[in-house]
Amino acid sequence: MSIRTRTLPASVRLAVASRVLAAALGGYMLAALSSVCLTQFAPLPRAEAVVLGMTLSFLIYLPAVLWCFACRSAWRAWVGVLVPSAALAAVYAAARWWL
């Protein structure tokens, strides 16, 4: 007596794996860049700005992870994490260049 189990197609498994990577890596990148930008522009002493930036980065990471699993496709998950990350990186690079 054998039990037949159905497995998901490879495309579905790859889409889920891609969302997990987008959530873990992309969300971390977005949180780290937001922390760096917030630290750079906060009108506080350096140590307090770092603590504030690191604390608020957790509030950025959670919605990024939720976004990756709430959107319709894995492509939208990656775009929704990479576009804000690129914008934050550009803001930080521009601030480092001119300041």
C-alpha positions as a Markdown table, in Angstrom:
| # | Residue | x | y | z |
|---|---|---|---|---|
| 1 | Met | 0.0 | 0.0 | 0.0 |
| 2 | Ser | 1.7 | 3.2 | -1.1 |
| 3 | Ile | 0.6 | 6.7 | -0.3 |
| 4 | Arg | 0.7 | 9.0 | -3.2 |
| 5 | Thr | 1.8 | 12.5 | -2.2 |
| 6 | Arg | 1.6 | 15.5 | -4.5 |
| 7 | Thr | 4.6 | 17.7 | -4.7 |
| 8 | Leu | 4.5 | 21.3 | -5.8 |
| 9 | Pro | 6.0 | 22.2 | -9.1 |
| 10 | Ala | 9.5 | 23.4 | -9.2 |
| 11 | Ser | 8.4 | 26.9 | -10.3 |
| 12 | Val | 6.3 | 27.4 | -7.2 |
| 13 | Arg | 9.2 | 26.2 | -5.0 |
| 14 | Leu | 11.6 | 28.5 | -6.7 |
| 15 | Ala | 9.2 | 31.4 | -6.3 |
| 16 | Val | 8.9 | 30.8 | -2.6 |
| 17 | Ala | 12.7 | 30.5 | -2.3 |
| 18 | Ser | 13.1 | 33.7 | -4.2 |
| 19 | Arg | 10.7 | 35.5 | -1.8 |
| 20 | Val | 12.6 | 34.1 | 1.2 |
| 21 | Leu | 15.8 | 35.4 | -0.2 |
| 22 | Ala | 14.2 | 38.8 | -1.1 |
| 23 | Ala | 12.9 | 39.0 | 2.5 |
| 24 | Ala | 16.1 | 38.0 | 4.2 |
| 25 | Leu | 18.7 | 39.6 | 2.1 |
| 26 | Gly | 16.8 | 42.4 | 0.5 |
| 27 | Gly | 15.1 | 43.3 | 3.8 |
| 28 | Tyr | 18.4 | 43.3 | 5.6 |
| 29 | Met | 19.9 | 45.6 | 3.0 |
| 30 | Leu | 17.0 | 48.0 | 3.1 |
| 31 | Ala | 17.1 | 48.1 | 7.0 |
| 32 | Ala | 20.8 | 48.6 | 7.0 |
| 33 | Leu | 20.7 | 51.4 | 4.4 |
| 34 | Ser | 17.8 | 53.1 | 6.2 |
| 35 | Ser | 19.8 | 52.9 | 9.4 |
| 36 | Val | 22.9 | 54.4 | 7.8 |
| 37 | Cys | 20.9 | 57.2 | 6.2 |
| 38 | Leu | 19.0 | 58.0 | 9.4 |
| 39 | Thr | 22.3 | 58.1 | 11.3 |
| 40 | Gln | 23.8 | 60.4 | 8.7 |
| 41 | Phe | 21.0 | 62.9 | 8.8 |
| 42 | Ala | 19.8 | 62.8 | 12.4 |
| 43 | Pro | 20.6 | 66.0 | 14.3 |
| 44 | Leu | 21.8 | 64.2 | 17.3 |
| 45 | Pro | 25.2 | 63.3 | 18.8 |
| 46 | Arg | 26.8 | 60.5 | 16.8 |
| 47 | Ala | 26.3 | 57.8 | 19.4 |
| 48 | Glu | 22.7 | 58.6 | 19.9 |
| 49 | Ala | 22.1 | 58.8 | 16.1 |
| 50 | Val | 23.6 | 55.3 | 15.7 |
| 51 | Val | 21.4 | 53.9 | 18.4 |
| 52 | Leu | 18.3 | 55.6 | 17.0 |
| 53 | Gly | 19.1 | 54.4 | 13.5 |
| 54 | Met | 19.7 | 50.8 | 14.6 |
| 55 | Thr | 16.6 | 50.7 | 16.7 |
| 56 | Leu | 14.4 | 52.1 | 13.9 |
| 57 | Ser | 15.9 | 49.7 | 11.4 |
| 58 | Phe | 13.9 | 46.9 | 13.0 |
| 59 | Leu | 10.7 | 48.9 | 12.1 |
| 60 | Ile | 11.9 | 49.0 | 8.5 |
| 61 | Tyr | 12.9 | 45.3 | 8.3 |
| 62 | Leu | 9.5 | 44.0 | 9.4 |
| 63 | Pro | 7.4 | 45.7 | 6.7 |
| 64 | Ala | 10.0 | 44.7 | 4.1 |
| 65 | Val | 9.6 | 41.1 | 5.0 |
| 66 | Leu | 5.9 | 41.3 | 5.0 |
| 67 | Trp | 5.9 | 43.0 | 1.7 |
| 68 | Cys | 7.9 | 40.2 | 0.1 |
| 69 | Phe | 5.3 | 37.6 | 1.0 |
| 70 | Ala | 2.2 | 39.9 | 0.5 |
| 71 | Cys | 2.9 | 40.9 | -3.1 |
| 72 | Arg | 1.7 | 38.9 | -6.1 |
| 73 | Ser | 5.0 | 37.8 | -7.6 |
| 74 | Ala | 8.6 | 37.3 | -6.6 |
| 75 | Trp | 9.6 | 39.9 | -9.1 |
| 76 | Arg | 7.5 | 42.5 | -7.3 |
| 77 | Ala | 9.0 | 41.4 | -4.1 |
| 78 | Trp | 12.5 | 42.0 | -5.4 |
| 79 | Val | 11.6 | 45.3 | -7.0 |
| 80 | Gly | 9.8 | 46.5 | -3.9 |
| 81 | Val | 12.9 | 45.9 | -1.8 |
| 82 | Leu | 15.7 | 46.9 | -4.3 |
| 83 | Val | 14.2 | 50.2 | -5.6 |
| 84 | Pro | 14.0 | 51.8 | -2.1 |
| 85 | Ser | 17.4 | 50.3 | -1.3 |
| 86 | Ala | 18.9 | 51.9 | -4.4 |
| 87 | Ala | 17.3 | 55.2 | -3.5 |
| 88 | Leu | 18.7 | 55.1 | 0.0 |
| 89 | Ala | 22.1 | 54.2 | -1.3 |
| 90 | Ala | 22.0 | 57.1 | -3.8 |
| 91 | Val | 21.0 | 59.5 | -1.0 |
| 92 | Tyr | 23.8 | 58.2 | 1.2 |
| 93 | Ala | 26.4 | 58.4 | -1.6 |
| 94 | Ala | 25.3 | 61.9 | -2.5 |
| 95 | Ala | 25.5 | 63.0 | 1.1 |
| 96 | Arg | 29.0 | 61.5 | 1.5 |
| 97 | Trp | 30.1 | 63.2 | -1.7 |
| 98 | Trp | 28.9 | 66.7 | -0.9 |
| 99 | Leu | 29.2 | 66.7 | 2.9 |
